[in-house]
Amino acid sequence: MKLMFHDWMVQPIASEQLLPARFAQRYRTREIGQEDPLIDGMPIRPEVRISRREQRAICLGTFKNEALVGYIWLSSGSYDEDEARCRYVLTPPNESIFDFDLYILPKYRASLGFAAVWNGTNEYLYRRGVRYSYSRLDHYNRASASAHDHLGWKRVGSAVILKLWQIEVMFSSMFPWLFLTFSDDQRPSIILSPDKLND
């Protein structure tokens, strides 16, 4: 049996740099292709890697002096969750992204690693017309929540997920509120909206 508590968040994509220029210029952010050897070194389960490839998810890496500092994955339009059986549908579709698996290499966690990754990601997204980024957070991951607080993110919904062998039950604060699934082929859709940013 496994019990999970998830929060779904949204944050605006800013037009300005999130790091002072003197710090931002030390880092470079670029796409990491699915066949790049760097992907092989990431702690991603094989079936999850396949799912990300099938969904055409993009991996962004942030580098300092050619060394990888951290990375983040992005999916547009919709995203099939890899920890629970649901599909996130993003609105507005042409201005939204789902970000997940933000990872900072251990040696950079006591530095500007997180800020550098998100600064590069924010710039990358803004240039492509994205204005909202959604993400899923473990309800008890206070460290991640604190790191994002100053970026203006807000919770748009939450869920409790219970897994019993092949059975999965989700109680959600959003439609469809409650659903029961028996296989990975069953994925109810959850529509995410940025309305909470105006509350």
C-alpha positions as CSV (number, residue, x, y, z in Angstrom):
1,M,0.0,0.0,0.0
2,K,1.2,3.5,-0.8
3,L,-0.4,6.8,0.2
4,M,0.5,10.1,-1.5
5,F,-0.5,13.7,-0.9
6,H,-0.1,15.9,-4.0
7,D,-0.6,19.7,-4.5
8,W,-0.9,21.2,-8.0
9,M,0.7,24.6,-8.4
10,V,0.8,27.4,-11.0
11,Q,3.3,30.2,-11.3
12,P,3.6,33.1,-13.7
13,I,6.5,33.2,-16.2
14,A,8.3,36.5,-15.6
15,S,9.5,38.9,-18.3
16,E,12.5,39.9,-16.2
17,Q,15.6,38.0,-15.1
18,L,15.2,36.2,-11.8
19,L,18.9,36.5,-11.0
20,P,21.1,39.7,-11.1
21,A,22.9,39.9,-14.4
22,R,26.3,39.4,-12.7
23,F,25.2,36.0,-11.5
24,A,23.0,35.0,-14.4
25,Q,25.9,35.4,-16.9
26,R,27.8,32.6,-15.2
27,Y,25.2,30.1,-16.3
28,R,23.9,28.8,-19.6
29,T,20.7,26.9,-20.2
30,R,20.0,24.7,-23.2
31,E,17.9,21.7,-24.3
32,I,19.3,18.3,-23.6
33,G,18.3,15.9,-26.4
34,Q,16.7,12.5,-25.6
35,E,19.8,10.7,-26.9
36,D,22.3,12.9,-25.1
37,P,24.6,10.8,-22.8
38,L,23.6,13.2,-20.0
39,I,20.2,11.6,-20.0
40,D,21.7,8.3,-19.2
41,G,23.2,9.7,-16.0
42,M,19.9,11.0,-14.7
43,P,18.0,9.0,-11.9
44,I,15.0,8.2,-14.1
45,R,13.3,4.7,-14.2
46,P,13.4,3.1,-17.7
47,E,9.6,3.1,-18.1
48,V,9.4,6.8,-17.1
49,R,12.1,7.7,-19.6
50,I,10.1,5.9,-22.4
51,S,6.9,7.8,-21.3
52,R,8.7,11.1,-21.5
53,R,10.0,10.3,-25.0
54,E,6.5,9.3,-26.1
55,Q,5.1,12.6,-24.7
56,R,7.9,14.6,-26.4
57,A,8.9,16.1,-23.1
58,I,11.8,18.5,-23.3
59,C,14.7,18.4,-20.8
60,L,16.5,21.7,-20.1
61,G,19.9,21.7,-18.5
62,T,21.7,24.5,-16.8
63,F,25.5,24.6,-17.0
64,K,28.3,26.4,-15.3
65,N,31.7,26.2,-17.1
66,E,30.3,23.3,-19.2
67,A,29.4,21.3,-16.0
68,L,25.8,20.4,-15.5
69,V,24.3,22.2,-12.5
70,G,20.8,20.9,-12.7
71,Y,17.9,20.1,-15.1
72,I,14.1,20.3,-15.4
73,W,11.6,18.6,-17.7
74,L,8.8,20.3,-19.5
75,S,5.7,19.1,-21.3
76,S,3.2,21.2,-23.3
77,G,-0.5,20.7,-24.0
78,S,-0.9,17.9,-21.4
79,Y,1.2,15.6,-19.2
80,D,0.6,12.0,-18.1
81,E,1.7,11.9,-14.5
82,D,4.3,9.2,-13.7
83,E,3.4,8.8,-10.0
84,A,-0.4,8.6,-10.3
85,R,-2.9,7.6,-13.0
86,C,-4.0,11.0,-14.3
87,R,-3.5,13.4,-17.2
88,Y,-3.0,17.1,-16.6
89,V,-4.6,19.2,-19.3
90,L,-3.0,22.7,-19.4
91,T,-4.9,25.9,-20.0
92,P,-4.6,28.2,-21.8
93,P,-3.0,25.6,-24.1
94,N,-0.7,27.9,-26.1
95,E,0.6,29.7,-23.1
96,S,1.1,26.9,-20.5
97,I,3.7,24.3,-19.7
98,F,4.0,21.5,-17.1
99,D,7.4,21.4,-15.4
100,F,8.6,18.4,-13.4
101,D,11.6,16.6,-12.1
102,L,13.6,19.7,-11.3
103,Y,16.9,18.2,-10.0
104,I,20.0,20.0,-8.7
105,L,23.2,18.0,-8.6
106,P,24.4,17.6,-5.0
107,K,27.5,19.8,-5.3
108,Y,25.4,22.8,-6.4
109,R,22.6,22.5,-3.8
110,A,24.3,24.9,-1.4
111,S,24.8,27.5,-4.1
112,L,22.7,29.4,-6.6
113,G,21.9,26.1,-8.4
114,F,18.1,26.2,-8.0
115,A,17.9,29.9,-8.8
116,A,20.1,29.4,-11.9
117,V,18.0,26.5,-13.2
118,W,14.8,28.3,-12.8
119,N,16.2,31.6,-14.1
120,G,17.3,29.9,-17.3
121,T,14.0,28.0,-17.6
122,N,12.0,31.2,-17.1
123,E,13.9,32.9,-19.8
124,Y,13.5,30.0,-22.2
125,L,9.8,29.8,-21.6
126,Y,9.1,33.5,-21.8
127,R,10.9,33.8,-25.2
128,R,8.5,31.0,-26.5
129,G,5.3,32.8,-25.4
130,V,4.7,30.6,-22.3
131,R,3.1,32.6,-19.5
132,Y,2.1,29.9,-16.9
133,S,4.0,26.9,-15.6
134,Y,2.2,24.2,-13.6
135,S,3.9,21.6,-11.4
136,R,3.0,18.8,-9.0
137,L,4.4,19.0,-5.5
138,D,4.5,16.4,-2.7
139,H,2.4,18.2,0.0
140,Y,5.1,17.6,2.6
141,N,8.0,18.8,0.5
142,R,8.3,22.1,2.4
143,A,11.9,22.8,1.0
144,S,10.6,22.8,-2.5
145,A,7.6,25.0,-1.6
146,S,9.9,27.5,0.1
147,A,12.2,27.7,-2.9
148,H,9.2,28.6,-5.1
149,D,7.4,30.9,-2.8
150,H,9.2,34.1,-4.0
151,L,8.4,33.2,-7.6
152,G,4.7,33.8,-6.9
153,W,3.3,30.3,-7.3
154,K,-0.2,29.4,-6.0
155,R,-1.9,26.1,-5.4
156,V,-4.7,25.3,-7.9
157,G,-5.7,21.9,-6.4
158,S,-4.7,18.9,-4.3
159,A,-5.3,15.2,-4.1
160,V,-4.8,12.2,-1.9
161,I,-3.9,9.0,-3.8
162,L,-4.1,5.5,-2.4
163,K,-2.4,2.6,-4.2
164,L,-3.2,-1.0,-3.4
165,W,-1.5,-3.4,-5.8
166,Q,-3.0,-2.6,-9.2
167,I,-5.9,-0.5,-7.7
168,E,-5.5,3.2,-7.4
169,V,-8.0,5.6,-5.8
170,M,-7.7,9.4,-6.1
171,F,-9.6,11.9,-4.0
172,S,-9.2,15.3,-5.6
173,S,-10.3,18.9,-4.9
174,M,-10.9,19.2,-8.6
175,F,-13.2,17.4,-11.1
176,P,-13.6,14.5,-11.4
177,W,-13.3,14.6,-7.5
178,L,-13.0,10.8,-7.0
179,F,-11.9,8.1,-9.4
180,L,-10.9,4.5,-9.2
181,T,-8.5,2.9,-11.7
182,F,-7.3,-0.7,-12.3
183,S,-4.6,-0.2,-15.0
184,D,-2.2,2.4,-16.4
185,D,-4.5,2.7,-19.5
186,Q,-7.1,4.5,-17.3
187,R,-6.2,8.1,-16.9
188,P,-8.9,10.6,-16.0
189,S,-8.1,14.2,-17.1
190,I,-7.6,17.0,-14.6
191,I,-7.9,20.5,-16.2
192,L,-5.4,23.0,-14.7
193,S,-6.2,26.7,-14.9
194,P,-4.2,29.8,-13.8
195,D,-7.3,31.5,-12.3
196,K,-5.9,31.1,-8.7
197,L,-3.1,33.6,-9.6
198,N,-5.8,36.4,-9.6
199,D,-7.1,35.5,-6.1
